[in-house]
Amino acid sequence: MVIGTLCTRSPQPHSKPADNLPLVSVVLPCLNEEQTIGTCIKKIQDTFRRIGIYGEIIVCDNGSVDKSAEIAKSLSAHLVYQPRRGYGNAYLKGFRHAKGLYLVMADADDTYDLNQIPDFLDKLINENYDFVTGTRYLNGYQDKSMPTLHRYIGNPLLTAILNRLFGTNYTDVYCGFRAFTRRAYDRIEPISPGMEFNLELAINAGRAKLKIAEIPTKLHPRKGESKLRTFSDGWRSLKMMLLYCPNTVFLWPGLTLLVLGILTHLIVLLRLVHHQGRTLSTPTAVFATIFSVVGFQILSIGLHAKTYSWSRRFDRLNHTLIKFYRHTRLEVGLLLGLVMVLIGIILLSVTVVTWLQSKFSLLSHPDRVALAATFIIIGFNVIFTSLFISAMSMKRPK
């Protein structure tokens, strides 16, 4: 490893820079880790001395009832408290207190080799990467210290899904040993309170177009009780991935169903399909209504998710959305929805009057009832979707 840059910034072992701020902050979340927290802190301190940098260690206690906090204090770590339980909550609080230019995250259970911290810093400082993550799978390596279900199914499956949905190339999205620049962390802007925090970091690093690197790392046997809950944490992770990719999950499926529904309505109304002298009628029109309504509802949910992404995350330069919201105000949505409802009511009223005048005989165009229902249902959806999006009070680009 080339450490010239590190030594230039801090020429004497453990010396402080002129601004009295640490070069690196290592954040350790802690919940009842008295068996290992001391070992982790000492390894990090030895690493700082070995490579000659001024760094800080932040231990975020997440409600420990053992001696973890006392041990951290006795070893001069910066101890902060997070009463709200959760892996992500602990990290969010710890990083808020971090002052370093570079940030490192690792578990306090001594499962990761903290002597590798210089390798992570080398990638950030000398190779100009923004986000560096450990991996237990690089070059086909699989860490046997991982539970079998996680090693062969859970982690590879979630990693493959994430890569497919977000166009990334990770080999291990759940490794808890990572490092990044402060600017990168501010761009990632994580908010997840639980174990899905790790997944959010990986997703947002990719969406923010950060320069990402992976470093092989081994997982040592854990001492103490694991905080990971296989199925509940796995489902929360999958759910977050689905919500973070509205185009794939909502917009394209919704748009496909909506277009299919509209085309089916046109085929029925215009009598474009014939079979043995008969044309498609009511049953097909009902399917057209189902496709149209379900498609529009999925599309509207996708629009909500996309709006959230645009206003708070990494889609702020989405010119299509900017143009859409520039020309689409609440009043426009309300007017459009009202017009659709009125069209549906008129079509339905004409059909009912015709039916009454014929003394309840068979209608010549029963498919118009399905079309009227489509207009009314989607019209009301447009009205309430417009109200909801308006209430979100979006941050608009200047």
Steps between C-alpha positions, in 0.01 A plus 500: 500500500620851419462715811686810387185708502410376848840580642507841333177597670622374839883467506536394862326194646166603642580868444216745463459716189495876536120519492486246787255283303556127449584369156279196548206408722425133570141442614407186693135430587480314829232293672627276779845437355709496820688191380638670191464880512832544681685284249353698208596837649857387572543365146386830351727701732796277410420552132493879540841490671646262243417715198549828682166676472277686739163326513205465731292202610130555558306233685125543472335312785157377396365411843760260640431353842847350544837673546547600134467874565737491799764316300473747210539794738798345675679468165438869411253433221243770430182350645159615380160357585213410269191394699308413183580138424619404154823436310434795269398731785830429677701583190299813421568634851867400488564665164329820619773526765786406265745779414739317268550570132473126437244273667536131579223270622553160658326269746604494866492119520857452372385307194682726253878544475535863610868489407373543142393859564816635323398304187163675497662841557750433222212455254339824616808720529748370243263352240224760534213260559192639674353183648694187596328187626630170623392179331501138611437373146759665278664260253263225606605502865221417745551561870422184696440704816173620349187294577437251218160649409652849474812384315334300223151647469419825683803715425559384138128532419462851645826606334382369161162673532662830598748483212219422256272778621760774538766413243778449758774235516532411867600151612392549864245770585473401864861529610507731804862612453506812283666839458405815311575866478289745694378650174390154384309440823323833460405401145375158611286660773384174666186488712433130568468413871567125485722239337398624155730799567784307334289436194398865477864608503576268207190609304551871551871485426411354162218746435725792593753380239778474758830334414471162673760236588488164680767350726510129594448447871441200723236460766627354827272294727269720702515517879166564666146504363436608143258791449410392145150357445518301177147515361372831641819687406504332159142607428571859613799507267300369205220746572741793506653397167157487338408846631830649381452404135159643398569471127548124511241417765225753431532720193566244225253234625236767564549665164488163324169405663348844438591497129373142470170601659455802272581296188254228609227762546567635148494151348162429661343839420616504137408133442848426368503129587248259345445131549229308316307818440517613861711771664654538841255640753432531874740240647792645305397853595505398867858379458581832333368682807703278733821555302443877477409558864765273650761642261415857593510423873843338470613795288378751759683318781812504282455874448486547878821299543668685212396833649658403831816393320508826305437730793725336760751265344702473177252576226503876537619554144222290348395740223187302417369535855606865521306575180204291619467688828561833335190455285294273724359687799242389749230687308590320178473160668169588663359628171618195305354262757171688510470492119564124495237441771248711307570312176444173681178622660368624164581169327339306783194726508443472124529121525258480794244729328522291182455184703193642679346619174542153351313356802808314626578324175855398409730797435653540158824634653542347848875557479436873555413423863852364557648804325291733718617315813860539385462877457330544839746288699813647338353850523459473877850353523641800312324740738627337819845429360534870417396594853745254653797610291420864572496422873847349481648855485781406266834673489527637150834558326595865466 
